[in-house]
Amino acid sequence: MRINMTSVFVDDQEKAHRFYTDVLGFRTKHDVDMGGGARWLTVVSPENPGGTELLLEPAGHPAVKPYRDALIADGIPLAQFAVDDVHAEYERLTALGVEFTQAPIEMGPVTTAVLDDTCGNLIQIATEAPAPA
């Protein structure tokens, strides 16, 4: 068993698509018109195009808003993405105008930062320090 897809609810699929591809650097895997203005829209890491897909899912279900509002109010990220260097990625994304709710901090062997994806979610980026030899 393996994870091949996960999703984030987004307020606007086109805006989310631009953010996740143009800003974060993911690549479009599937973009299928589902009718009624909805799309089956997934992105993947350019480093692993056959890997786990992220579905940019419309946030139309009534349970989504209170769920996301509660996460944001408590500062809880909806998802976490691995990066090679949190500090470098923080600088790159900040220069592109991305807003962070948490600057990079070290928590034991992990360094994290939390950004606002402009589509209703907080996303954590993280780097784990290499294990000692």
C-alpha positions in Angstrom: 0.0 0.0 0.0 1.2 3.5 -0.8 -0.1 7.0 -1.0 -0.5 8.1 -4.6 -2.7 11.1 -4.2 -3.7 13.6 -1.5 -5.6 16.8 -1.8 -5.9 20.4 -0.6 -9.2 22.3 -0.8 -8.8 25.5 -2.7 -11.1 28.5 -3.1 -10.2 29.0 -6.7 -8.7 26.3 -8.8 -7.1 28.5 -11.4 -5.5 30.8 -8.8 -4.3 27.7 -6.9 -2.9 26.2 -10.1 -0.9 29.3 -10.8 0.4 29.4 -7.2 1.3 25.8 -6.9 3.0 25.7 -10.4 4.4 29.2 -11.0 5.4 30.0 -7.4 6.0 26.7 -5.6 7.3 25.0 -8.7 5.1 21.9 -9.0 4.2 20.6 -12.5 0.7 19.9 -13.8 -0.1 16.2 -14.1 -3.8 16.2 -14.9 -6.2 19.0 -15.9 -9.5 17.5 -16.8 -12.8 19.6 -17.2 -15.3 17.9 -14.9 -18.2 20.2 -15.9 -19.9 22.9 -13.9 -16.6 24.9 -13.7 -14.8 22.1 -11.7 -11.6 20.4 -12.9 -9.7 17.3 -11.9 -6.5 19.2 -11.4 -3.4 17.6 -10.0 0.2 18.7 -9.6 3.4 16.7 -8.9 7.0 17.4 -7.9 9.2 18.0 -11.0 11.7 15.8 -9.2 9.3 12.9 -9.2 6.7 13.3 -11.9 5.4 9.7 -11.4 5.1 10.2 -7.6 2.4 11.4 -5.3 -0.1 13.7 -6.9 -1.6 16.7 -5.1 -5.3 17.3 -6.1 -6.3 21.0 -6.0 -9.8 20.2 -5.0 -12.7 22.8 -5.1 -13.7 23.9 -1.6 -17.4 23.8 -2.2 -18.5 21.2 0.4 -20.1 22.9 3.4 -17.7 21.2 5.9 -14.6 22.7 4.3 -14.9 26.3 5.4 -15.3 25.6 9.2 -12.6 22.9 9.0 -10.1 25.2 7.3 -11.1 28.2 9.4 -10.3 26.2 12.6 -7.0 25.1 11.3 -6.0 28.6 10.3 -7.2 30.1 13.6 -5.0 27.6 15.4 -2.0 28.0 13.0 -2.2 24.4 11.9 -0.9 23.6 8.4 -3.1 21.5 6.2 -0.2 19.8 4.5 3.6 19.6 4.6 6.1 19.6 1.7 9.7 18.5 1.9 12.4 20.9 0.7 16.1 20.6 0.5 16.8 23.8 2.5 14.0 25.6 4.4 16.0 28.8 4.8 16.8 29.0 1.1 13.2 28.2 0.1 11.9 30.8 2.6 14.1 33.4 1.0 13.1 32.4 -2.6 9.4 32.4 -1.8 9.5 35.6 0.3 11.2 37.4 -2.7 8.2 36.2 -4.8 5.8 37.8 -2.4 4.7 34.7 -0.5 3.5 35.4 3.0 4.7 33.2 5.8 2.9 32.8 9.2 6.0 31.2 10.6 9.6 32.0 9.6 12.1 29.1 9.6 12.6 27.5 13.0 14.5 24.5 14.1 12.7 21.8 16.1 15.2 19.2 16.9 16.4 17.6 13.7 13.7 19.3 11.6 13.6 22.9 10.3 10.1 24.2 9.3 8.4 27.3 8.1 4.7 27.9 7.4 3.3 29.8 4.4 -0.2 31.0 3.2 -1.0 29.4 -0.1 -3.4 32.3 -1.0 -6.2 29.7 -1.6 -7.3 29.2 2.0 -4.6 27.0 3.5 -1.5 27.1 5.6 1.3 24.9 4.2 4.4 23.8 6.1 7.7 23.3 4.4 10.3 21.1 6.2 13.8 19.9 6.0 15.1 17.1 8.2 18.7 17.2 9.2 20.8 14.2 8.1 21.2 11.5 10.7 24.6 11.5 12.3 27.0 8.9 10.9 
